[in-house]
């Protein structure tokens, strides 16, 4: 899945894997909604390897906000 966000005033095109939450059941603990970014593009240049872990977590949260509302 690919989506576009603005992070710290910079327009990003983020591609990654989106997984919807699974409800907890008697047999299974359930899981939260997640987004794992693979590529973070700025003007066509992939910067994912240049980002710190806390930046990636913020980008994950912004993408989830956009997708889930």
FIKOLZA-1660 file (N, C-alpha, C; in steps of 0.1 Angstrom, whole numbers, plus 5000, padded with zeros to 4 digits):
% residues 69
   i   px   py   pz ch aa at
   1 5008 4988 5000  A  X  N
   1 5000 5000 5000  A  X CA
   1 5009 5012 5000  A  X  C
   2 5005 5022 4992  A  X  N
   2 5012 5035 4992  A  X CA
   2 5003 5046 4995  A  X  C
   3 5008 5055 5004  A  X  N
   3 5001 5067 5007  A  X CA
   3 5010 5079 5008  A  X  C
   4 5004 5091 5008  A  X  N
   4 5012 5103 5009  A  X CA
   4 5009 5111 5022  A  X  C
   5 5019 5115 5029  A  X  N
   5 5018 5123 5041  A  X CA
   5 5027 5134 5041  A  X  C
   6 5025 5143 5050  A  X  N
   6 5035 5154 5053  A  X CA
   6 5041 5152 5067  A  X  C
   7 5054 5151 5068  A  X  N
   7 5061 5149 5081  A  X CA
   7 5071 5159 5082  A  X  C
   8 5070 5167 5093  A  X  N
   8 5079 5178 5096  A  X CA
   8 5081 5188 5084  A  X  C
   9 5069 5190 5078  A  X  N
   9 5069 5199 5066  A  X CA
   9 5074 5194 5053  A  X  C
  10 5077 5181 5053  A  X  N
  10 5082 5175 5041  A  X CA
  10 5072 5165 5035  A  X  C
  11 5069 5166 5022  A  X  N
  11 5060 5157 5016  A  X CA
  11 5066 5143 5013  A  X  C
  12 5060 5133 5019  A  X  N
  12 5066 5119 5017  A  X CA
  12 5056 5110 5010  A  X  C
  13 5061 5101 5002  A  X  N
  13 5053 5090 4997  A  X CA
  13 5058 5077 5004  A  X  C
  14 5049 5071 5011  A  X  N
  14 5053 5060 5020  A  X CA
  14 5046 5047 5014  A  X  C
  15 5054 5037 5012  A  X  N
  15 5050 5024 5008  A  X CA
  15 5053 5014 5019  A  X  C
  16 5043 5005 5022  A  X  N
  16 5045 4995 5032  A  X CA
  16 5034 4986 5033  A  X  C
  17 5034 4977 5043  A  X  N
  17 5024 4967 5045  A  X CA
  17 5015 4971 5057  A  X  C
  18 5002 4972 5053  A  X  N
  18 4991 4975 5063  A  X CA
  18 4984 4962 5067  A  X  C
  19 4983 4961 5080  A  X  N
  19 4976 4949 5086  A  X CA
  19 4965 4954 5095  A  X  C
  20 4953 4950 5093  A  X  N
  20 4941 4954 5101  A  X CA
  20 4942 4946 5114  A  X  C
  21 4936 4952 5124  A  X  N
  21 4935 4946 5138  A  X CA
  21 4927 4933 5137  A  X  C
  22 4931 4924 5146  A  X  N
  22 4923 4911 5147  A  X CA
  22 4918 4911 5161  A  X  C
  23 4905 4908 5162  A  X  N
  23 4898 4908 5175  A  X CA
  23 4904 4897 5184  A  X  C
  24 4904 4900 5197  A  X  N
  24 4908 4889 5207  A  X CA
  24 4897 4879 5208  A  X  C
  25 4900 4867 5208  A  X  N
  25 4891 4856 5210  A  X CA
  25 4895 4847 5222  A  X  C
  26 4888 4837 5225  A  X  N
  26 4891 4828 5236  A  X CA
  26 4905 4821 5233  A  X  C
  27 4907 4818 5220  A  X  N
  27 4919 4810 5216  A  X CA
  27 4931 4819 5212  A  X  C
  28 4928 4831 5208  A  X  N
  28 4938 4840 5202  A  X CA
  28 4938 4854 5209  A  X  C
  29 4951 4859 5212  A  X  N
  29 4952 4872 5219  A  X CA
  29 4948 4884 5211  A  X  C
  30 4947 4883 5197  A  X  N
  30 4943 4894 5189  A  X CA
  30 4956 4902 5186  A  X  C
  31 4955 4912 5177  A  X  N
  31 4966 4920 5174  A  X CA
  31 4961 4934 5169  A  X  C
  32 4970 4944 5171  A  X  N
  32 4966 4958 5168  A  X CA
  32 4968 4960 5152  A  X  C
  33 4962 4971 5148  A  X  N
  33 4964 4976 5134  A  X CA
  33 4978 4981 5133  A  X  C
  34 4985 4976 5122  A  X  N
  34 4999 4980 5121  A  X CA
  34 5002 4985 5106  A  X  C
  35 5012 4993 5105  A  X  N
  35 5018 4997 5092  A  X CA
  35 5033 4996 5093  A  X  C
  36 5039 4988 5084  A  X  N
  36 5053 4986 5084  A  X CA
  36 5058 4993 5071  A  X  C
  37 5065 5004 5071  A  X  N
  37 5070 5011 5059  A  X CA
  37 5082 5003 5053  A  X  C
  38 5082 5002 5040  A  X  N
  38 5093 4996 5033  A  X CA
  38 5101 5007 5025  A  X  C
  39 5094 5017 5020  A  X  N
  39 5100 5028 5013  A  X CA
  39 5094 5041 5017  A  X  C
  40 5103 5051 5019  A  X  N
  40 5099 5064 5022  A  X CA
  40 5105 5073 5012  A  X  C
  41 5098 5078 5003  A  X  N
  41 5103 5086 4992  A  X CA
  41 5101 5101 4994  A  X  C
  42 5112 5109 4991  A  X  N
  42 5111 5123 4990  A  X CA
  42 5116 5127 4976  A  X  C
  43 5107 5132 4968  A  X  N
  43 5109 5135 4954  A  X CA
  43 5116 5123 4946  A  X  C
  44 5111 5111 4949  A  X  N
  44 5115 5099 4942  A  X CA
  44 5127 5093 4948  A  X  C
  45 5133 5098 4959  A  X  N
  45 5145 5093 4965  A  X CA
  45 5141 5085 4978  A  X  C
  46 5145 5073 4979  A  X  N
  46 5142 5065 4991  A  X CA
  46 5151 5069 5002  A  X  C
  47 5145 5074 5013  A  X  N
  47 5153 5078 5025  A  X CA
  47 5151 5069 5037  A  X  C
  48 5144 5058 5035  A  X  N
  48 5141 5050 5047  A  X CA
  48 5153 5046 5055  A  X  C
  49 5164 5044 5049  A  X  N
  49 5176 5040 5057  A  X CA
  49 5183 5052 5064  A  X  C
  50 5179 5064 5061  A  X  N
  50 5184 5076 5067  A  X CA
  50 5176 5080 5079  A  X  C
  51 5164 5074 5081  A  X  N
  51 5155 5079 5092  A  X CA
  51 5159 5071 5105  A  X  C
  52 5157 5078 5116  A  X  N
  52 5159 5072 5129  A  X CA
  52 5146 5064 5132  A  X  C
  53 5148 5055 5142  A  X  N
  53 5136 5046 5146  A  X CA
  53 5124 5055 5151  A  X  C
  54 5127 5065 5159  A  X  N
  54 5116 5073 5164  A  X CA
  54 5108 5081 5152  A  X  C
  55 5116 5085 5142  A  X  N
  55 5110 5091 5130  A  X CA
  55 5101 5081 5123  A  X  C
  56 5106 5069 5121  A  X  N
  56 5098 5058 5115  A  X CA
  56 5085 5055 5122  A  X  C
  57 5086 5055 5136  A  X  N
  57 5074 5053 5144  A  X CA
  57 5064 5064 5142  A  X  C
  58 5069 5076 5141  A  X  N
  58 5059 5088 5139  A  X CA
  58 5053 5087 5125  A  X  C
  59 5061 5083 5115  A  X  N
  59 5056 5081 5102  A  X CA
  59 5045 5070 5102  A  X  C
  60 5048 5059 5108  A  X  N
  60 5038 5048 5110  A  X CA
  60 5025 5053 5115  A  X  C
  61 5026 5061 5126  A  X  N
  61 5014 5066 5132  A  X CA
  61 5006 5076 5123  A  X  C
  62 5013 5084 5116  A  X  N
  62 5007 5094 5107  A  X CA
  62 5000 5086 5096  A  X  C
  63 5006 5076 5090  A  X  N
  63 5000 5067 5080  A  X CA
  63 4987 5061 5085  A  X  C
  64 4988 5055 5097  A  X  N
  64 4977 5048 5103  A  X CA
  64 4965 5058 5106  A  X  C
  65 4969 5070 5111  A  X  N
  65 4958 5081 5112  A  X CA
  65 4951 5084 5099  A  X  C
  66 4959 5085 5089  A  X  N
  66 4953 5088 5076  A  X CA
  66 4944 5076 5071  A  X  C
  67 4949 5064 5073  A  X  N
  67 4941 5052 5068  A  X CA
  67 4929 5050 5076  A  X  C
  68 4931 5050 5090  A  X  N
  68 4920 5046 5099  A  X CA
  68 4911 5058 5103  A  X  C
  69 4916 5070 5102  A  X  N
  69 4908 5081 5105  A  X CA
  69 4909 5086 5119  A  X  C
% end
